[in-house]
Amino acid sequence: MSHNATIGAALAALALATMTLAGCTATAAPEAAEQTPKASPAAAATESEPTPTAAPAPDSAEPETCSRMSEVVSYTDDWRWERRQPLRDLGAREFAQGEVTFGDEGAPLTYTVAAGDVEAVIAERLCAYPNLASLNHEHYVYPGLVLWLTPNPGTPWVPLHSPVDAQAGFQQIPYQEAITAAGVAVDAGDIDTVRAIWNDTLKGMLTDQDVIHAVQQVVDSGDPDALRQLFS
């Protein structure tokens, strides 16, 4: 082989080797790319968005409340009472599950206390201030007690604890016992016993002659509803 032919063969072999190496380098890049794929735009958006959480469950419906409370007020030195505005029954609720009766105009008339009832909650249910027990000559409410809710302003009322004009040193216990006994007699329909308790005991404990006269008229009439408001 001539010298020029040998040089040509060597150059051809070198060119072939260079092309082979270039081909290997060109095919290596895609393999590397496949090892670390890029996320698609949709996938990237999904990853950036926070995982939605469930909305909190709505709170239980709260019982209806009153915008105004009906107050019982006195207009003649605390022995005649009237309710300032009608009551409303907003419905049974925890601690006020008792039964309500209604008058001719639809306003609550009586409330029968149920087990577990609380006076303040009963008052909230009926839109009244919580003086329902004392208005019914009771120290507190108890199951089965029937609360009369709206006093008749034409009928007198005597307090449970002591007369309005009681002087210092007044004997409250005998007075309270007499009021309670008269109330029991009223509830039993025993008008004669009511009259005896008034004439023999309670009448002598009061000093206001106007009050004595008003109460005497009710006792003499024997009107059960008026007597109930007076003593029961």
Summary of the structure (lengths in Angstrom):
residues: 232
radius of gyration: 46.2
end to end distance: 143.7
largest distance: 161.2
contacts: 588
relative contact order: 0.09
helix: 45%
strand: 10%
